[in-house]
C-alpha cells in the first residue's frame, strides 16, 4: 500500500506522514469490516478496473486517492461519513500541494460512494464498483463481510438491522445493473445478485424495492 500511495499521492516525507495518519484511521478498533483490509481491496480493485481496455478512466491517480479516502471517516452512528471523508481528502491533498481542482475532484469521487451511483462519470463508476466488489465474493467471504458490518452496527437491534440492511440490499437488486462498468458487470454481477438474494432470504426480507433507514454496504 505504501508503494501505491507514493505513486499516486506523493513520496515526500509530508506525503508519507499524511498516508500514515490516514491508515491509522482504518485501524480504528470499531472497524470490523471497514478497516485496512477493505481499503487494500478497494484500492486493488480500482487499479484492476482502471487497467481494463474497456474502461476509459480520466484520472487514475485521483481515483486511487479517492479510494484511499473514501472511508477516512467511518462512524456507524454518523450520517455524513462520506462528506467528512471528502473534507479530509481536500485538507490533506491541499496541504500536499495538489492542484485545487484535482483536490475537489477527489472529494467529488468520495461523495459518489454515498449511493454508489456514478451516472456517466467513469472514474466514479470505477470507484463505486471497486467498493461494491465485496458483494460478489465467495459465500464464506461474503458471510464474513456481513458479520463484520453487523458487528459494526451492534448498537442496532435485530428488527432495525433487518429493516435497514434489507433496504440497502433491495436498492442494489432493484437496479438494472449493480455495477456501472462493463468490466465489473462481467466479473461480478451474477455472483453479487446471487449473494444479495441469499442474504435477503436469510433476513426474511422481500426483494421488493422500497423502505428507508438503509444500512451501509
C-alpha positions as a printed NumPy array, in Angstrom:
array([[  0.   ,   0.   ,   0.   ],
       [  2.882,   2.362,   0.695],
       [  4.116,   1.981,  -2.884],
       [  0.636,   2.697,  -4.248],
       [  0.385,   5.768,  -2.022],
       [  3.803,   7.067,  -3.155],
       [  2.931,   6.565,  -6.821],
       [ -0.483,   8.198,  -6.715],
       [ -0.298,  10.755,  -3.901],
       [  3.333,  11.614,  -3.309],
       [  6.655,  10.371,  -1.996],
       [  7.864,  13.338,   0.079],
       [  8.076,  12.945,   3.875],
       [  4.942,  15.061,   4.38 ],
       [  3.071,  12.798,   1.951],
       [  4.168,   9.703,   3.792],
       [  3.133,  11.216,   7.122],
       [ -0.326,  12.002,   5.731],
       [ -0.581,   8.429,   4.471],
       [  0.379,   7.034,   7.861],
       [ -2.27 ,   9.178,   9.562],
       [ -4.888,   8.042,   7.065],
       [ -4.038,   4.365,   7.502],
       [ -4.312,   4.827,  11.263],
       [ -7.95 ,   5.778,  10.728],
       [ -8.586,   2.446,   9.029],
       [ -7.089,   0.684,  12.053],
       [ -9.619,   2.17 ,  14.483],
       [-10.905,  -0.615,  16.76 ],
       [-14.59 ,  -0.14 ,  15.918],
       [-13.941,  -1.009,  12.272],
       [-14.594,  -4.7  ,  11.814],
       [-15.236,  -4.764,   8.067],
       [-14.473,  -1.171,   7.034],
       [-10.854,  -1.423,   8.061],
       [ -7.458,  -1.753,   6.446],
       [ -8.247,  -4.991,   4.614],
       [-11.265,  -3.364,   2.982],
       [ -9.133,  -0.393,   1.961],
       [ -6.487,  -2.633,   0.406],
       [ -9.059,  -4.478,  -1.67 ],
       [-10.846,  -1.33 ,  -2.846],
       [ -7.548,   0.205,  -3.969],
       [ -6.573,  -3.016,  -5.759],
       [ -9.93 ,  -3.276,  -7.487],
       [ -9.677,   0.354,  -8.617],
       [ -6.285,  -0.356, -10.137],
       [ -7.52 ,  -3.553, -11.763],
       [-10.623,  -1.955, -13.28 ],
       [ -8.669,   1.107, -14.418],
       [ -6.336,  -1.194, -16.37 ],
       [ -9.194,  -2.756, -18.342],
       [ -9.174,  -1.737, -22.046],
       [-12.925,  -1.098, -21.905],
       [-12.558,   1.423, -19.049],
       [-11.683,   4.922, -20.238],
       [-10.625,   6.354, -16.905],
       [ -9.689,  10.04 , -16.933],
       [ -7.521,  10.387, -13.821],
       [ -6.332,   7.086, -12.354],
       [ -4.248,   8.821,  -9.691],
       [ -7.132,  10.891,  -8.377],
       [ -9.374,   7.825,  -8.399],
       [ -6.845,   5.836,  -6.378],
       [ -6.529,   8.767,  -3.972],
       [-10.318,   8.795,  -3.619],
       [-10.19 ,   5.069,  -2.859],
       [ -7.746,   5.777,  -0.032],
       [-10.019,   8.458,   1.411],
       [-13.47 ,   7.01 ,   0.709],
       [-13.859,   5.677,   4.277],
       [-11.489,   8.067,   6.032],
       [-14.387,   8.664,   8.405],
       [-16.497,   5.652,   9.275],
       [-18.875,   6.039,  12.188],
       [-21.877,   3.672,  12.045],
       [-23.946,   6.167,  14.026],
       [-22.969,   9.061,  11.748],
       [-24.92 ,  10.475,   8.833],
       [-22.184,  12.394,   6.985],
       [-19.27 ,   9.967,   6.797],
       [-18.61 ,  10.466,   3.092],
       [-18.869,  14.257,   3.313],
       [-16.435,  14.323,   6.223],
       [-14.115,  11.914,   4.393],
       [-14.188,  14.209,   1.347],
       [-13.3  ,  17.183,   3.549],
       [-10.304,  15.31 ,   4.978],
       [ -9.166,  14.435,   1.459],
       [ -9.276,  18.085,   0.395],
       [ -7.447,  19.24 ,   3.526],
       [ -4.718,  16.613,   3.21 ],
       [ -4.175,  16.892,  -0.52 ],
       [ -4.218,  20.694,  -0.424],
       [ -1.508,  20.577,   2.246],
       [  0.449,  18.288,  -0.078],
       [  0.223,  20.899,  -2.866],
       [ -2.267,  19.129,  -5.071],
       [ -3.991,  21.399,  -7.572],
       [ -7.247,  22.741,  -6.031],
       [ -9.331,  21.468,  -8.927],
       [ -7.873,  17.995,  -8.524],
       [ -8.494,  18.083,  -4.761],
       [-12.11 ,  18.967,  -5.49 ],
       [-12.293,  16.104,  -7.962],
       [-11.098,  13.602,  -5.355],
       [-13.755,  14.916,  -2.963],
       [-16.413,  14.547,  -5.661],
       [-15.408,  10.933,  -6.211],
       [-15.522,  10.182,  -2.485],
       [-19.014,  11.651,  -2.245],
       [-20.152,   9.398,  -5.109],
       [-19.899,   6.449,  -2.713],
       [-22.866,   7.707,  -0.692],
       [-25.341,   5.971,  -3.008],
       [-22.882,   4.265,  -5.38 ],
       [-24.452,   5.918,  -8.411],
       [-21.911,   7.185, -10.912],
       [-24.018,   8.2  , -13.897],
       [-21.726,   8.868, -16.867],
       [-18.687,   9.51 , -14.669],
       [-16.277,   6.676, -15.497],
       [-13.852,   7.432, -12.662],
       [-16.699,   7.437, -10.13 ],
       [-18.007,   4.215, -11.674],
       [-14.628,   2.549, -11.141],
       [-14.505,   3.651,  -7.502],
       [-18.096,   2.635,  -6.757],
       [-17.691,  -0.728,  -8.466],
       [-14.492,  -1.388,  -6.521],
       [-16.244,  -0.539,  -3.254],
       [-19.077,  -2.958,  -4.089],
       [-16.838,  -5.79 ,  -5.279],
       [-17.345,  -7.461,  -1.886],
       [-20.923,  -8.263,  -2.905],
       [-19.517, -10.746,  -5.411],
       [-17.123, -12.647,  -3.167],
       [-17.454, -16.362,  -2.443],
       [-20.059, -17.36 ,   0.167],
       [-17.55 , -17.656,   3.023],
       [-16.037, -14.23 ,   2.413],
       [-19.47 , -12.722,   1.858],
       [-20.616, -14.147,   5.167],
       [-17.557, -12.692,   6.916],
       [-18.319,  -9.312,   5.34 ],
       [-21.945,  -9.364,   6.512],
       [-20.923, -10.461,  10.012],
       [-18.343,  -7.677,  10.118],
       [-20.864,  -4.999,   9.212],
       [-23.347,  -6.441,  11.697],
       [-20.759,  -6.139,  14.466],
       [-20.122,  -2.532,  13.463],
       [-23.858,  -1.98 ,  13.871],
       [-24.086,  -3.801,  17.195],
       [-25.925,  -0.772,  18.589],
       [-28.838,  -1.56 ,  16.235],
       [-31.374,  -4.143,  17.364],
       [-32.3  ,  -7.074,  15.137],
       [-35.513,  -5.545,  13.81 ],
       [-33.843,  -2.29 ,  12.822],
       [-30.932,  -4.222,  11.315],
       [-33.267,  -6.338,   9.216],
       [-35.137,  -3.255,   8.006],
       [-32.079,  -1.129,   7.314],
       [-29.949,  -3.853,   5.801],
       [-32.857,  -5.034,   3.676],
       [-33.375,  -1.507,   2.364],
       [-29.829,  -1.126,   1.107],
       [-29.77 ,  -4.608,  -0.425],
       [-33.072,  -4.006,  -2.212],
       [-31.691,  -0.746,  -3.567],
       [-28.982,  -2.735,  -5.331],
       [-31.053,  -5.597,  -6.737],
       [-33.666,  -3.099,  -7.893],
       [-31.203,  -1.567, -10.326],
       [-30.888,  -2.678, -13.908],
       [-27.284,  -3.448, -13.036],
       [-25.389,  -3.274,  -9.759],
       [-22.06 ,  -2.465, -11.391],
       [-21.553,   0.52 , -13.664],
       [-18.554,  -0.588, -15.715],
       [-18.754,  -3.361, -18.295],
       [-15.673,  -4.989, -16.774],
       [-17.207,  -5.205, -13.306],
       [-20.527,  -6.433, -14.681],
       [-18.799,  -9.285, -16.468],
       [-16.746, -10.209, -13.409],
       [-19.194,  -9.749, -10.574],
       [-22.831,  -9.052, -11.485],
       [-24.211, -12.591, -11.418],
       [-22.437, -13.593,  -8.217],
       [-23.382, -10.345,  -6.473],
       [-27.062, -10.814,  -7.294],
       [-26.956, -14.375,  -6.01 ],
       [-25.274, -13.32 ,  -2.747],
       [-27.68 , -10.436,  -2.165],
       [-30.697, -12.621,  -2.896],
       [-29.449, -15.218,  -0.43 ],
       [-28.899, -12.602,   2.267],
       [-32.354, -11.118,   1.729],
       [-33.832, -14.587,   2.088],
       [-31.857, -15.173,   5.293],
       [-33.131, -11.868,   6.653],
       [-36.672, -12.835,   5.749],
       [-36.987,  -9.637,   3.733],
       [-38.728,  -9.268,   0.394],
       [-36.6  ,  -8.235,  -2.576],
       [-39.219,  -5.606,  -3.398],
       [-37.574,  -2.208,  -3.697],
       [-38.541,   0.394,  -1.119],
       [-38.095,   1.4  ,   2.503],
       [-35.989,   3.828,   4.473],
       [-33.184,   3.625,   7.001],
       [-30.708,   1.831,   4.769],
       [-27.593,   0.485,   6.471],
       [-24.183,   0.949,   4.856],
       [-22.935,  -1.734,   2.486]])
